[in-house]
């Protein structure tokens, strides 16, 4: 077998491997593009179909201290009084 005949199958195998790697890279690129397109897709939903936090009673009765004032005493209310209300 001559030296050229030995190199030929190696070259073909190398070409086949290169083509296979190129095919895999192309398939990977297509999958990545498809995934990116799925993430970028806009979804229009009616916001009124979902219940918001404001629609529930959560937080209204929690932490009620003295007389349902939420733990805020007279000092806090007096400190929050606007200046135009006087002393």
N, C-alpha and C positions, 0 to 999 in steps of 0.2 A: 504494500500500500504506500503510495507516495505521500509526501508531506502535504500537498494540496488537498488530497482526499481526506486526510485526517482533520484538516482545518474546516472543511466545508460543513460537516455535521455539527461541529462546535459553533460555527457561525449561525447555522439555522437554529440551533437550540438557544443561542443567545438572542436571536431575533424573536423567537417564540416567547422567551421569557420577557423580553422588552415589551412585546405586544400585550402579554398577559398583565404586566404591571401597569401599562397604559390603560388597559381595559378596567382594571381594578380602580385606578385613580379616577377614571371617568365615572364609574359607577358610584364611587364615594362622593364625588363632586355633585352628581345628580341627586343623591340622597340628601346631602347637606342643603342644596338649593330647595328641595321639596320641603324639608323641615323648616327652613327659614320662611318659605312662603306660607306655610301653615301657621307659624307664629305671627306673621305680619297681617294675617287676614283680619279684617275689621268685623266685629260682631255687634250688630245693632239689636239691643234688647230694650224692652220697656222698663225703665227704672222703677215704675210704680208696681211692677209685678213682685218686687222683692221688698221684704220688710226691713226697715231701717232701725237703728238703735233708738231713734226718737219715737218710734211707734210702740215701744214696749214700756212697761212700768219699771223696768230695771233702773235702780239708782234713786228712785224717788223716796223710798221709805228706808233706805239703808243709812246707817250712821245717825239716826235721829237721836239727839241727846236730850237735853232738858226741854220738855214741852214740844218736841218735834221741830226744833230750830236747827237741827243738823249739827249740834254741838257748838253753835256760836252763841256766845253769851252777850249780855248787855254791853260789855266793853267793846266788843267787836262792832255791834250795831252803832254805838255812839261814835266810834272811829270812822265809820263809813258815812256818817251824816254829812251832807253837803254844807259848805260854809254859809250859804244864804238862808239856812234854816235856823241859824242863831243858836244860842246856848240854852 
